[in-house]
Amino acid sequence: METGRGGVLASHEEGALAIGVRTDERIAADVRDALAWDSRIDASQVSVSVKNGEVILSGVVSRPFEMSIAAEDAWRIKGVRRVDVQLAVSPTAVRSDSDIAADLANVLRWDNRVDDRAIAIAVAGGVVTLNGTVGSVLEKRAAEEDARHVPGVVDVVSDLTVSPTRSRPDAELADDVQGALVRDARIADATRVHVLVRNGVVYLSGAVENVEERRSAEDDAWFTAGVRDVVDDLRIEPAHA
């Protein structure tokens, strides 16, 4: 999944039910504490507000990957029902687009997870756009991750297309995804998750216990060889609510 501006993460992570009854003030305080504790992010300019269990993160971080870290920290707090990321990126060091592009090209070249020969890089105003074709979702995610970690990058737009090196029948992909869900210890009851595959695109529906199970199910689908895309329509619905 891609992370961008204006709360894109929220569209992929909505609907977690609160565990117990907790006030918005308590949730907000816990989110602030989690952000302050996490050494991966400088949250000194991040503001937290909560209404009816819905967390809004606003303010500024220095690199794009810090937005997803902030969202992860918020989702870990009990009582959170939704996370809306409205963070902007303001790099600590202003760098030219050409320097950013050169650094990213070098990172991709040395990343053994990525075949950089099929990836085109464009940078404008610190915004990186990736175009081209990759052989797997893992390769796509690796390229996007590399881009988000380059100093000076403000945002990453991924137009990479996944074209698996080996075509597999939809029924075979569905069996493999379902098997991965059953084996995954992070998912309490895999029978609640329904898997449909069409033209290499996995559609997940049904229900899971919490947002962590939803992420795990997405990962299981994404990391199955031959998958071109994943559409997540899972509901967060505790079985014994």
PyMOL commands that set and color helices and strands:
alter all, ss='L'
color gray80, all
select helices_A, chain A and resi 8-12+24-37+65-75+97-110+116-118+137-148+170-183+190-192+211-222
alter helices_A, ss='H'
color red, helices_A
select strands_A, chain A and resi 46-51+54-61+82-89+119-124+127-134+155-162+193-198+201-208+229-232+235-236
alter strands_A, ss='S'
color yellow, strands_A
deselect
rebuild
show_as cartoon
